[in-house]
């Protein structure tokens, strides 16, 4: 897949120049960068995410995945492969000791259009969730609601999130083992109100690649444990299970993510997806 831009079409003032200015020049890093770009482009094309002239709200938490998402989207835009405008957005939710200066300084330094929003959802969560329980689920729902609002205010058609391959697979197995259903994280969906798309361009990208990329790019990472609450034990168990499978059978994660794009309803047991009662051996 050719992702090399025509130099005559490149905007020399693009934020991508400053963003990658201090990046390693090694062959290994260039391969990593191209792989992430290729994987994101594949997801964007396969799931018909981009419509020319639209505006995307890119959620930026300060973690490795959201930094990687923003950098890859800017890279695609620089290469002339993403015909949309990007607005980075961080929602400061009022967690104790949150370093408020890091993201604005990073975005301003690289000339990236952005919006920083403060909403004290942390106090709401700690008031509603019983002591000892995880905050993550309610915190996530409140954050999503504010991001939808901001997307509307900014004229954005889509909210773009940094969930990667492992997030999709972990969710699939959590639903399989604990929810009794076959479901994962969709690459593209429409919110309940029907006015904002939720996009996940990194669904084919490996978490390990994003970690190596973030380290090489020296992103100023903000830890996700500022509130003292972590995602549940179930997801951690799925992560460990998948890591063990990958260690014993390398390449299985890629096989599993491909399987989610290759569903055979007639070989499952869901009567709403396939008309088992209508099968007739006498036809023909």
N, C-alpha and C positions, 0 to 999 in steps of 0.2 A: 504494500500500500504506500503510495507516494504522498508524503506529508511535507515535502519541502516547498516553501512558498516561492512565488516569483518575486525577486527582490524589488522589482519596480512597483509592486503593490503593497509593500510593507511600510507602515507608518513608523518612522524613526523615533517618534515621541511615545510609542506604545509603552505602557508600564512593564511589559515583559522584558524589555531591555535591561532596566534597572533591577528587576526581580532576579534575573539569571546572571547578572554581572559578576557576582562572586561565586557562582556555581562551579563545581569541578569541571575541568576540561577533559577528563579521562574518557576513554572508550566505554568503560563500564557505566559511568553516569549517563553518557549520551544514549546508550542502549536502554537504560532504565527510563530515561525521560521519554524516549520514543515509544517504549512499550506502554507507558501510562497514557500518552497521547493517543496511541493506536487503540487501546482498549476503550477509552472514553469516546473516541470517534465512532467505534463500532456500536457502542450502546446508544449513542445519540441517533445514529442512522437507523439501527434496527427497530428502535421504539419510536421513531418519528418525533423526536423531542423538539427540534429546532424549526421555527418558522421565521423566515427573514423579516427583520424590522421589529421583532418583539424585544422585550426587556425582561431580563431574569434577575430575581433577587437571590443572591448566593449567600446562604447562611454560613457565617464564620464564627465558630466557637473559640478558636485559639488552639484547638487540638490538631494533631498531625493530619487527620483525614480532611478537615475543612480547609486547612492551608493548602494541602495537595490538590484538592478540588479546585480552589480558586486559581492556583498556578497553572494547572492543566487547562482549564477553560480559557484563561488569558493566552496561553500558548496556542491553543486551537484558533482563537480569534486572530492572533498575530499571524498565523499561517494562512489566514483567509478561509478557514474551514468551519467557522462558527458565526453565522450572520445575525447575531443578536447583540444587544447591549447588556452589559453586566453591572450590577450594583451590589457590592459586598455589604453585608449587614451583620452587625453583632448586637445581640440583645443582652445587655447587662442585667442579670436577674437579681442582683443584690446579695450574692453569696458573700459570706465573710471573707475578707482579705483578697477579694478579687482585684487583680492589678489593672486598674482602669486605663492606665497610660499605654499599655503594650500594643493593643490592636490599633488605636488611632495613630500612634507614632509609626507603626509598620505601614499602614495604608497610606498615610500622608507622605511618608518617605518615598514610596514607590509610585505616587501619583495615581492611586487606584480610587475610583469613585466609590464612596461608601456612605453609610448612615450608621451611627451609633445610637441605640435606643436604651433608655434606662426604665425598667419596670421591676418593682420589688416583688417578684413572685415568690422569692425565697421565704418571706414572712408568711405568705398565704400557705405555702406547702408545709412549713413547720407547724402552723396552727392546725392544719387539717389532718396531717398524717400522725398516727400514734407513734410515740417514742419507741425506737428500736426497729421500725419498719423502714424500708427503702423509700426515698423521695422521688426516685427517677421517673416513675410512670406519670404521676401528677405533674411534676416539673416539666416533663416533655410535652404534655397536653397544653399546659398554660403557655409554654414557649411557642408551640405551633400556632396557637390562636393569635398571639401577638404578631408573629411573622406573616400570617395571612393578612392581618390588618395593614401591616406596613407595606406588603406587596400591593394591596389595593391603593393605598395612599400614594405610592410611587409609580403607579401605572405599570406594574409588572404582571405579566401573564403567568409566570411560573415561579415557584419556590424551589430552589435547587439545594439538595442535601448531599452530604459526603459519605453516605453509607457505601461500603465496599463489599467485595465478594464474600468475605467471612461473615459480615453482618447478615447477608441474605441467607447463607447456609445455616447459621446458628438459629435464625428465626424459623427456618423451615423445620429443623429438627425439634425445636421447642414446641412448635405447633403439632408436629407428628407425635412426639412422646407425651406431651402434657395437654394438648388441646384436642386431640383426636381428629385432626383435619390436615389436609395437604394444602399448605399456604406458606408463602414466604413474603419478602418485601418486594413489591412491584417496582419496576424501573420507572414506570410512569402511571400516575393515577390522577383523578380529578377529586378535589376536596368535596365535602358533603354539600357545601353551598353551590357547587357546580361552576365556580368562577375562577379558580386557581388550580393550575397543574402542579403536582409535586413530582419532581424529576430526580433521578439518582443515576448520574452518568458514570459513576465508578463501580457499578454492579459487577463488571468483569475484571476489576482491578484487585490485585492481591494486597491484603493488609501489610504483608512484609515489604512489598514494593513501596507502599506509601510511607512506611517507617524509615526505610533506607533513603527515600527521596527527601523526607523532612529533615533527616540528620544531615544529608549532604547540602541541602539548601540553608541550613542553620536557621530554620524558622524559630521564632521566640515562643515556644510552646507554653500554653497555660494548662496546668493539670486540671482534670475533670473531677477531682475529689475535694474541692474547696469546701463543699457543704458537709463533708464527712459521710456522705451516703454514696454507695456504689450500686450498680445494676445487680440484679438478683443472682443468687447462687446457680439457678438453672442455666442462665446464659454462660456463666463461667464453666459449668460442666460441659456444655455443648462445645465451647471453644477448646477445652482440653481434649474432648473426644475427637474432634476434627483434626487437631494437631497430631494426635496419636495415629490416626488413620493415615494422614499425609506422610508421617515419618516412616510408617511401615510399608506404604504403597504410594510412592511419590507420583504426583499428578492426579490423585483422586479428587482433589478439590475442583480442579478445572473440569473433570468429568462430571462431577455432581452439578456444577453450575450449568453445564451444557444440557444435562438431563432436564433441568427446569424449563428449558426452551424446546423440549422435544417430548411433549405429553401425548400419550395414547389413551384417550378416554375409554376405548373399547376394552382395554386391558386393566382397567381399574374397576371399582365397584360402585361408582356414583351413578345412580339411575337417572339423575337429572341431566347428566352430560352425555349419556348414550342410551339409545332406545333398545335395551335388552329384550323387552317384551315384543318388540317389532321384528326381531330376527326370524326369518322364515327360510328353512332349508329347501323348501320346494320351489322357491323363485328361480327362474332361469331354467 
